[in-house]
Amino acid sequence: MDPVSLLVGGVLLASGFLAGRLGRRRSAPPPPVTPVCGCGHALSQHDRDTSTCYAELKRDTYDKRGRWSGHNWVPCTCRQYVGPRPIDEVFAPRLLPPTVD
């Protein structure tokens, strides 16, 4: 090979390496993602046996004239957890506590 083309290739390689090292961005790691259901609540707020949600939602309440009168806490209407399942529940069913027949 021609020594000039080897030199040009080496210079291009070195300039690309330096541009990549100097131009990269240092970002913080992304925050942990909490898996949530369609109702907006996490798996920890759902009953594991019935999959119903036992969280409460804050709703606005109004008086007879239609004026805002504060908040009222009502139970969540979610009937089943539809978010991502933990990996241990996907591959193996629960063994404990044992069921008594």
URKA-V725172 format. One record per pair of residues at least 24 apart in sequence whose C-alpha atoms are under 10 Angstrom apart, sorted by the first residue. I is the first residue (numbers start at 1). GAP is how many residues later the second one is. Records with the same first field share a line. If there is no record, write none. Layout:
I = GAP / GAP
This chain:
34 = 50
35 = 48 / 49 / 50 / 51
36 = 45 / 46 / 47 / 48 / 49
37 = 41 / 43 / 44 / 45 / 46 / 47
38 = 40 / 42 / 43 / 44 / 45
39 = 37 / 38 / 39 / 40 / 41 / 42 / 43 / 44
40 = 36 / 38 / 43
41 = 35 / 37 / 40 / 42
42 = 39 / 41 / 42
43 = 38 / 39 / 40 / 41 / 42 / 43
45 = 36
46 = 32 / 33 / 34 / 35
47 = 33 / 34
48 = 32 / 33
50 = 29 / 30 / 31
51 = 27 / 28 / 29 / 30 / 31
52 = 24 / 25 / 26 / 27 / 28 / 29
53 = 24 / 25 / 26 / 27 / 28
54 = 24 / 25
